[in-house]
């Protein structure tokens, strides 16, 4: 009787094993990363291809087509003069030889992302005009999120990634010299002089 009970228990365990195996889920694929070599040093950006698919695909297209190679970081906006927080902006700067068609706006209320320290987000005019210019938040900048009572723009800006290596380089760019006369309107005095060149940008493990 005992041997039969052990045999039944063994058979039951064997039958249960496949069901257990079916419960094992494949881990999600890692998010794409972009290496960006600049004259100030290297920055590594992790791209939120799942949460912000439209904006991420647009950025990666610029990378894969080498449209950022030779482009620049051209703006540094300190939250207050001499502050270590703010944002730095770079990209194709409306260069007609580099720019691609604008993309649909993906607000942070839709993606669930936020302008945390190191967040990478799209520069734009009206929603739906973003092309190949982006900015990096230095320190949290939640006023660039959508839907907040204190947002600088009710639609916010589209976060699509974050800097995972090289925030020291980003802070160096933020502290770099700017022209006192270049820039229009509120951006006067925020244009880097000289600009920081993006020597090369490429995707890690490109498909």
Residue pairs with C-beta under 8 A, 6 or more apart in sequence:
28 50
31 46
31 47
31 48
31 49
31 50
32 46
32 47
32 49
32 56
32 60
32 203
32 204
32 205
33 44
33 45
33 46
33 47
33 164
33 203
33 204
34 44
34 45
34 47
34 59
34 60
34 63
34 161
34 201
34 202
34 203
34 204
35 42
35 43
35 44
35 201
35 202
35 203
35 204
36 42
36 43
36 44
36 45
36 68
36 166
36 198
36 200
36 201
37 198
37 199
37 200
37 201
38 73
38 169
38 173
38 196
38 197
38 198
38 199
39 196
39 197
39 199
40 73
40 169
40 172
40 173
40 176
40 196
41 166
41 168
41 169
41 172
42 165
42 166
42 169
43 136
43 163
43 165
43 166
43 169
43 170
44 163
44 164
44 165
44 166
45 120
45 161
45 162
45 163
45 164
46 161
46 162
46 163
46 164
47 56
47 59
47 60
47 160
47 161
48 56
48 111
48 113
48 159
48 160
48 161
48 162
49 56
49 57
49 60
51 111
51 112
51 113
52 106
52 111
52 113
52 158
52 159
52 160
52 161
53 106
54 103
54 104
54 106
55 103
55 106
55 122
55 130
55 158
55 160
56 160
56 161
58 100
58 103
58 130
58 131
58 132
59 134
59 160
59 161
60 203
61 67
61 100
62 68
62 91
62 92
62 98
62 100
62 132
62 201
63 201
63 202
63 203
64 203
64 206
66 200
66 201
67 92
67 98
67 100
67 132
68 91
68 92
68 132
68 198
68 201
69 198
69 199
69 200
69 201
70 197
70 198
70 199
71 90
71 91
71 92
71 93
71 95
71 98
71 132
71 197
71 198
72 90
72 93
72 192
72 195
72 196
72 197
72 198
73 88
73 89
73 90
73 173
73 192
73 195
73 196
73 198
74 89
74 90
74 93
74 191
74 192
74 195
74 196
75 87
75 88
75 89
75 90
75 135
75 183
75 187
75 190
75 191
75 192
76 86
76 87
76 88
76 89
76 173
76 174
76 175
76 176
76 178
76 190
76 192
77 86
77 87
77 88
77 89
77 187
77 190
78 84
78 85
78 86
78 174
79 85
79 86
79 139
84 138
84 139
84 171
84 174
84 175
85 138
85 139
85 141
86 138
86 139
86 141
86 174
87 135
87 136
87 137
87 138
87 141
87 174
88 135
88 136
88 138
88 170
88 173
88 174
89 123
89 133
89 134
89 135
89 136
90 133
90 134
90 135
90 196
90 198
91 123
91 132
91 133
91 134
92 98
92 99
92 131
92 132
92 133
93 133
94 131
94 133
98 132
99 131
99 132
100 131
100 132
101 131
102 128
102 129
102 130
102 131
103 128
103 130
103 131
104 128
105 124
105 127
105 128
105 130
105 155
105 158
106 158
106 160
107 127
107 146
107 147
107 155
107 156
107 158
108 114
108 115
108 145
108 146
108 147
108 156
108 157
108 158
108 159
109 145
109 146
109 147
109 156
111 158
111 159
113 119
113 159
113 160
114 140
114 142
114 145
114 159
115 121
115 137
115 140
115 141
115 142
115 143
115 144
115 145
115 157
115 159
116 137
116 140
116 162
117 137
117 138
117 139
117 140
117 167
118 136
118 137
118 138
118 162
118 163
118 164
118 167
118 170
119 136
119 137
119 141
119 159
119 161
119 162
120 134
120 135
120 136
120 137
120 159
120 160
120 161
120 162
120 163
121 134
121 135
121 136
121 137
121 144
121 157
121 158
121 159
121 160
122 130
122 133
122 134
122 135
122 157
122 158
122 160
123 130
123 133
123 134
123 135
123 157
124 130
124 133
124 157
124 158
127 155
130 158
134 160
135 157
136 163
136 170
137 144
138 167
138 170
138 171
138 174
142 148
142 150
143 150
143 151
143 152
144 151
144 152
144 153
144 156
144 157
145 151
145 156
145 157
146 153
146 154
146 155
146 156
146 157
147 154
147 156
148 156
163 170
173 192
173 196
176 192
176 196
177 192
177 193
177 194
178 189
178 190
178 191
178 192
178 193
179 189
179 191
179 192
179 193
180 189
181 188
181 189
182 188
182 189
182 191
182 193
183 189
183 190
183 191
